[in-house]
Amino acid sequence: MRIASRKAVAVSGVAAAVLTSLVACSNGNGSASSPSSANSKVGALLPDTASSPRWVSSDPKELTQQCATYKLTCYVDNANGSATTQLSQAQALINAGVGVLLVVNLDPGSGKAIESLAKQHNVVTIDYDRLTPGGSASYYVSYNNVQVGVDQGTALTSCPEVKGHQPVNYAEIDGAATDNNATQFAQGYNSVLSKQPGWHKLADQSGNWDAATTQGVFTTMLGQHPDLNAVMVANDTMAQAVINVLKSQGLAGKVAVSGQDSTPGGLDNIMSGTQCFTIYKPVAGEADVAIKLAGQILAGHKPAASATTKDPSGGREVPSFLAAPTVITKANVAKPVTDGYVTPAAVCTTSALQKLCSANGIQAP
């Protein structure tokens, strides 16, 4: 998908702190606007359509709006899970003359190859959402993913199904091994759960950010460990598969289940009591910052980042802009809707869910 839009929109408040840092740290005059430049083309390579709904709707929309705000021409492509396709898309964008390329890699090897190709053509790359280990991106724009994991682990220990209980037998279903974010999430939640008195990890396996894979993995886990009290699941897509298996065994709502991404399905599960929490990471926290950064780069500036992230492959400290996540439980489940991140129509899809929406502060459509 490639979109060029000129409709201006206001910058979302969720990215304000990081954007302020970006403006303050930019060299030159540090202006909040991006001065005109010879090249105003920005490319964005998104990974797939299956791991999270964000890659289908939220990111393309926000990236395009922000390109319009800064009067940049925006090209957004989705690789549909194919590293070969993504490399071809990168080549096409480079041939089209983009000056900055946002990369959400499908795996470190292909991401590194794309960034190397871009560098050969003097195109600046920004690792978007996930770091490319061994890559050569000039910047990394994401959420603080270790903190995301810490928040997940901490929230899981407070779920009503397990709070104050001992022992707690739990399993983990991690994201894809090829995704550095999954490594950082696990680093965060393991740092919390491994220190919980009376908590025992009985199983740990990747769901590969895929619902079907997760369903098979968790079916086996539950068969081997029918006494599970909690499941640390890395995102909402995989959490739905876990909940489906629990429902088939009459255990939904009795086992604590985590999530991430604040998808409509995740919010529905929280209201229904089958998922304890999700993590809210508004796309604006990444897209608004990345596009502003791209505009400054195209204008000839070299903004100083507010943080660095260590590349686990080569040890390079990558200049980084990292936003802070928010835990969403039943107490604040309406927030992603009232913020406009997801629509009431997407969340309140049935009469039963419309009643739950009304009971939880969401005005049903």
N, C-alpha and C positions, 0 to 999 in steps of 0.2 A: 504494500500500500504506500503510495506517495501522495502527499498532500501539501499544497502551498496555500496558506490562508493569510488574509490581511486584517482580520477582525481583531481589534485590540481588546484585551481583558486585563483586569487588575491582578497583581501578583498576590497569591494566596498567603494568608498570615502564617501558615504552618512552616513556610520556608523563610520567614522574615529574619530570624536570627542568623541563619547561615548566609542569606543574601546580604545582610548588613556587614557581616565579616568579609564577604567577597568584595563589596564596594570599598570598605575601609582599607583592605589589603592590596587593592589593585594598584599598579604603578601608574605613572602619568598623573592625570588630573583626578583619577578616582571617581569620575562622574558616574551617576547611576544609570545613565543612558549609554548605549553602545554607539560610539561615533561611527560615521559612515566609513566604509572601507571598500576596496576594490572587489573583494570577495564576500558575499553575504550568504553563501550556501553551507548548510549544515545537514549532515546525514545521520540517521539513527538506525542501528541494526538491532532489532528485537529478536528474541530467541525462538519462541514457539507460541502455540495457541492452547496448549493443554495444561501446562504446569500451574498457571494462574490466569484468571480472567483479566488481570491488569494489562497483560500484553496485547489483548484484543481490543480493549476499549479505553481504559483510563490513561495509559501512557501515550498512545497515539493522539488522543484528544488534547491532553495537557501540553505535550511537546509542541503540537501544531499551534495551539493558542499562544504559547510563549514565544514561538518563532514570529508570530504575527505581532506580538507586543513589541519585540525588538527589531521588527522590520527585516527579518531574516527569511530566506527561502528554505523550507524544511522538507526533507525527504525521509519518510519513515517506512522501513521495510521489515517484514517479519519472515524469518527463515523456516517457520513451520517445523522446527526440530531438526533440520538438516544442516550440518556444518558445511557441506559442499555448497548448498544453496546460499548460505550466509557469506561464504567467501566470494561467490559469484556476485552477490549483491554489493559487497564491499568494492569489488573491482568496478562494477557499473557506476557506483556513486563517485568513486575516485575519477573515473572517466568523465563523469558529468561535471566535475570541477569543484566538489565540496572542499572547503578549507579545514573543516573540523568534522570528525567522525565519532559519534557516540557508539560504544560497543558493549553489548550484553552478550558475552561469549557463551557458546554452547558447551565448550570444554577448553581447558587451558591451551592445548596444542593448536587448535584452529583459531582461537582468539589471538594467540601470539603471532600466528602467520598473518592474520588480518592487520594487526598493528605494525608488523614489519613491512608489509606491502604499503601501508599508508605512509610510513616514515620515508620509504624510498621515493615517494611522490610529494614529500613535504606537506603531508596532511597531518594535522595534530589530532591525536586520539585521546578520548576521555573514556575511562572505564566507567560504565553507567550501571549502577545497582550492584554489580558483582565485580570483584577484582580479577584480573587475568594474571595468574601466577606465571612469572617468567616473561611477561609482556613488556611493552615499552611505552605504555600510555603516559601522557604528561600529567594527567590528573585522574583522581578517583572520586566520583560523586555517589553517595549512597546514604543509608542509615548506619548507625553504629551497630553493626550486626552482632558483635560480642554482647553488647548491652541488650539487644533483642533477646538473645539466648538466656541471659541472666534474668531478664524480666519473665520469660517463659517459665524457667525453672522455679522462680520465686512464686509466681502466680499459681503454678500447679500445686505447690505445697499448701496453698490456702484454699483449694477447692473444697467445697463442703463434703464431698465423698471421701476425703482423706484427712482433712484438717483435724488434728488432735488424735489421730488414729495411729497405732503401732501394732504390729509391723505394717509397712506399706510395700506391697510387691508391685513393681512397675516395669514396663517395657518401653523402649525407645524406637521410634521410626524416624530416621533421619532423612534429609534431602539427598540429592544426587552427589555422589562422591566426586564428580567432575566440577562441582560448583563450590567455589571457595566460600560463598556465603553459608552453605550448609555446614562447612567445617567450623566457621565462626559461631554459628548458632549453637552447634553441639558443644563447642568450647565453653560457651556461656552457660547453657543449662546444665552441663555436667559439673561445672564448678559449683553449682548450687546443690544439685540433687545428690552428688557423691558425698556431701557433708551432712546430709540430713540423718539424724539418729533414727534408726529403725527402718530406713528405706533400703530396699534391696532390688537391684536391677537384675531381672531374670532373663531379659532378651534385648538385643540391640541390632537393628538391621536397617538398611536403606530402603525407602519406598520409591526412590528415584524421582520424586515430585510427580508421581503418576498414580492415579486412582486405582487402576486395574492391578498394577504391581503391588500396591499397598494392600489391597484386599486379599491377595494371595498370601502375602507375607504375614499379615495379621491373623488370618484364618489359621495358619500354622502355629503362630505364637500362642493364640488363645487355646488351641487344642493341646499344646504342650504345657501351658500354664493357665489352667482355668481359674486360678485364684488371684488373677491380676486385679489390683485396685486402681491403677492409674496407667495411662498411656501418654508418654511425652511424644507428641506428633508435631513435626516441624512446620506444617502449614495446613490451611483449611481444606485444600483439595484432598490431601491424604487423610485428614481428620474425618471427612465425610465417608470415606471408604471404611475407616475403623468403626465409625458409628453404625454403618450399615451391617457390619459383621456382628456388632454388639446387639443390634436390634434383632437379628436372626436368632440370637441366643437368649433373648429376654433380659439383656444386661444394660441396654441403653439407659443412661441416667444414673446407673449404679456404679459405673467406672468413670473416674475423672479423665477427661480427654482435653488436650490442649489444641491450639491452632495458631495461625498467623495469616495475615493479609486482610482481615475484615471483609471477606467476600459476603455477598448476600446470603449464600448458603450457610456460612459460618455464623452470621448474625441470627439467622433463623434457628440454627441449632442451639445457640446460647439462650434465646428466648424460650425454646422448647425444653431446655434443661438437659440436653444430651451432650453439649459441649460446654466446658467451664469458662473458657475465655479465648480470645484471639488477640493478635497484635495489630494495632492500627499504624500503618505507615503510609500516610497520604502521598500519592504520587507527586504532588506539588513539592514535597520536601526534596525530591531528586530532580524532577523535570525543570522546575523553575530555576534552580541553581545551575543546572547543567547548561541550559540555553543562555542564561545571562553570562556564564563563564565563556561559552562558545563565542558569543558576541564580542566580548572583551578581547579574546584571542584574535578574532578576525580583524579587530580594530588595531591590532599591533601591541596590545598590552600583555604583560606576563603577570597575572594576579598571583599574589602570595596566598597559599592555602592556610586555613586555620588549624590544620592538623596534618599528620602523616600516617600512613598505614604501611606496615612492613610486608613486602612481598615475600611469601613463604618459600619461594623457589630460589631467588637470588639475593634476598636480604635488602633489596633496594627500598628506601623509604619513599613511598609514592605520595606526593602532595594530595591532601584529601579534604573534602567537605562532607561532614557526616551529620545527619539530622538525628533527632532523638525520637524513639518510638513511644507509643502509648498503649497500655494494657486496656483491653475492652472486656468487661464482664457484664453480667445482667444489670448491674447498677448504672452503667453508662452506655448501654448497648445502642442507644439512639444517636450517639455522637457522630459516627460516620455518616448517618443519614442527615442529621441537622447541619452538618458541615458541607453537605452536598457531594460527598465522596461517592456515595451510592444513592440511588433514588428509592423512594418509598415503593414505587411500582416494582422494582427489582426484588425488594425484600418481602413485601406483603402480597404474595402471589395467590394465596388461597383464602377462603373465608376464615379458616382456623387461624392462619397466620395474620390476617387482618385484625382479628381479636387480640392476638398476642402483641401486635404492633401498637394498637391503641392502649393496651395495658402497660406498655413499656415506653410510652412517650413518643411514638412514631405515628404521625398522622397518615393513615392509610389513604391510598389514592381513591 
